[in-house]
């Protein structure tokens, strides 16, 4: 099947403002792109691209004083298959984990493993390991947090999400990531597009989504504590230790986001 994904957002800056943007489809989906999701700006400003420490494709710009509109629109192929479920995927002992996964065992800005370790071991230490343990974590987080856009707070950490019991998709992902790391399972935060593809429409405005990946067996697998069910049409944009590493826009000066629109839709066959 084919998907159309994209966004348009407008910033108002009182003075020229440098920005780092993580707004492109991830390079792992490059072969699926039918048309490139070129980031455009209005007014046009110079843009340079680079790959960050986590392999994400980022852009650098200097927003002019006044209004700046950022936009991207991409058409890509998708398998149409839901997220895989592999119940026999095993947890890997820490001593045998690949070096590249070890950073995803450590605490990070929004995932305080030190504060959540005792809780995690009490909740999940006597249960199954491997895929079943990660799923148990997702089940708990899905039940524990009440979803609501009015609960959104950009500074909320996993520890705070656990104690407050409310949040948005990034809070579900942060708490699940922290619990996985506490249980010696590498976990990393993901952001991207997730439309209501072949499911009943979900009330509320379309937004970018947050989920996570856990390392089991010999690869990374997708998990989604917010929806807690395999979904179709997930399109990755960026991965990192937590949301701090994959901020859509990091701005270095005063600014106001005045408009924000996201789309992720299945394209009907002609």
N, C-alpha and C positions, 0 to 999 in steps of 0.2 A: 504494500500500500504506500501512498504518498502522504506526507505531512507538510503543512505550511506553518512555520514558526517565525516569530519575530516580535518586535517591540518598538515603541516610540515613547521617548521621555523628553521632557523639557526642563532645563535648569535656568535659573536666573542668578547671575553673578554680578555683584557690584563692581568687581575689578577682574582683570585677567586672572584665571585660576587654573593651575595645573591639575590634571586628572589622570588617574590610572584606571582603566576600564577592563573588566573581565566579562565581556558581553558577546563573545563569539561562540558558535558551536564548537565543542571540543574537537581537537584534531583526530581523535579516535573515530569520529563520525565523518571525517572529510570525504571518504570514498562514497558516502551515501548522499552527499550534496549534489543536487541536480543543478542548482544555481548557487554561486557563492553567497554567503550571508555577509556581504561587505557592510561594514559599519560606515554610515554616512552621517555627516553633520550639516546643519543649516543654522548659521552661515558656514560655508566650507572653511575648515581649518586644517593645518598640517597634522598628519597622524602617522605615528610610527608604531610598529608591532614588535613584540618580543615574546619569548617563552619564559615563564617564571620558574622558580625552583621546583614546582610541582608539575611542570610540563603544560601548564595552562597557557593558552594563547591570549595575551594581553595587549592593550593599546595605550599609547600615551598621547595626550593632547593638551593644549592650553586653551581653555574656554575663554572666549572674549568677554569683555564687560557687556552685560545685557543678557538677552535670551540666546540659548543654545539648544537646538533640538538634535537628539541622537536617535538614529533609526537603523534597524536591520530587518531584512525580510528574506527568508530562505525557504526553498522547497527541497525536500529530501526524501529518499526512499527509506522505508522501514519494513522490518520483517512482518509486522502485524502480530507477532507472538508476545505473550505476556512475559513478565520477568520470570526467569527460570527458578524452579524450586528443586533443590538437590538435597534430600533428607540424609543421604549417606555421606555428605561432605564432612570431613573430620577436622577437629581442632588440632593445630600443629603445636607441639611443645615449643616453648620460647627458645630453647637452645637450638632448635632446628629451623627456625624462621629465617627467611631470606633477609639479608641486611637491609634491603630497601623498605621492608615493612616495619622495622623497629621503631621508627619515629612515630608510627601510628599506635604504639602502645603507651606513649607518654602523655601526661597531662598537657593541656593547652589553654589558650585564653578563655574559651567558653566551656571547656570540659575538665572539671576539677576532679581528677581521679583520686587525689588524696582525701578529699572530703566525702567521696561516694564509695570508696573501696569497701568499708565495713558493711554498708548497706547492700552493695552488690553481692558480696559473698554470703550474706544472710539470706538474700532473696533467691540466688541462683547457684550457690555453691554446692548444694546437695542434689541438684537436678542433673539432667543429661548434659552432655557436652556437644561440641560441634554445631551443626546446623540447628538442632533442637534447642540448644542453649541460646543462640542468637534469636531464634523465633520466640522463645520464652521471654527474652528481654523486650522484643517488639510488642508482644502481647501485653506485658505489664505496662510499658510506656503508653501504649494506645489506650489502655483503660485509665491510667493514672492522670493523664493530662486532658483537660477540657479544651477543645479547640474553639477559637474565636478570634476574628481579625481585631476586635476591640481589645484583645489581650496582648497584642503585639507590643514588644518593647525591645529595641535593638541591643540593649545592654544585658538582657537576661541570660544568665549562664545555666548550665545543666543543673548545678546545685540549687539555684533559685527556681528552676522549672520543677524540680522534684518537690521542693517545699511549698511552692505556690499552687501546683497542680493545674496550671493553665498555660496557654501559649499558642503559638502557630507552628507551622511545619518545621521551621528551623529549631524550635525548642524540643520537639519530639526527637529530631535527629541528634541534637547535642546530647540529650540525656541517654539515648540508646548508644551512641558512640562512647560516652564516658563509661557506661556499664560494661560494654564489650571490652574496653581497655582494662578495666578493673579485673575482668575475668581472663586476662592474658590473651585476648583475641584482638589483633590489629583491626582498627576501624577508622575510616576516613569520611569526611563530610563531602557531600556532593550538592551542586546546584544546577538547575536547568529547567527545561520546559516539561510540563506534564499536563496535557489537556484532558478533557473529559471524553476520551476516545473509546467509543463503543461501550459506554456506561451511561446511566441516567445523568443528566446535567447536575453538577454540584452547585448549590446556591452560593452566591458571593462573587466578587470580582475575580477575573483571571489574574494570576500573579505568577512569578517564577516560583519553583518548588524547591524544597530541600529534602534530601534523603541521605542514605549513607551506604557505604560498602564495607563488608567484613571479609577478612582474609581467612579462608578455610581450604584445606587440602593444598592445592597448588595454584589458587587463583582468587581473585576478588569477586564477590557476589553482591548483587543489589538487594538491599532491604529498605523498607519504608514503614517506619513505625506510625506515621500519621495516618496513612490509608490502610496499612496492615493487610494488604491483599495484592497479589500480582497485578500489575497494570500494563496496558499496551501503550506504545507511543512515547516512551520516556526518552528525552533527548538531553544528553549531558552537555553542560557548558564548562564546568570547572570542578576540580577536586582540591581538597586541602585538609589540614588538621582540624579546622572548624570554620565557621563562617567568616572569621577574621581573614583567612587566607584567600577567600573567594568572593570578597566584596564586589558587587556589581560595579560600583564606582567608588574609588577612594579619591576624595577631593582635598586639595591643599589650600583652602581659603574659604571665606564665607560664601554660601550659596543656598538657594531654595529650590527644591524639586517641585515644580508647579503643575506638571502633567505626567501621567504614567499609564501606559497601556501595553498589555502583553497578549499575544495570540498564539495558540497551538491547536490546530484543527486538522482533521483528516480531509484530504482533497478527494472529492468524488471522482471516480473514473469517468472519462469522457465517453 
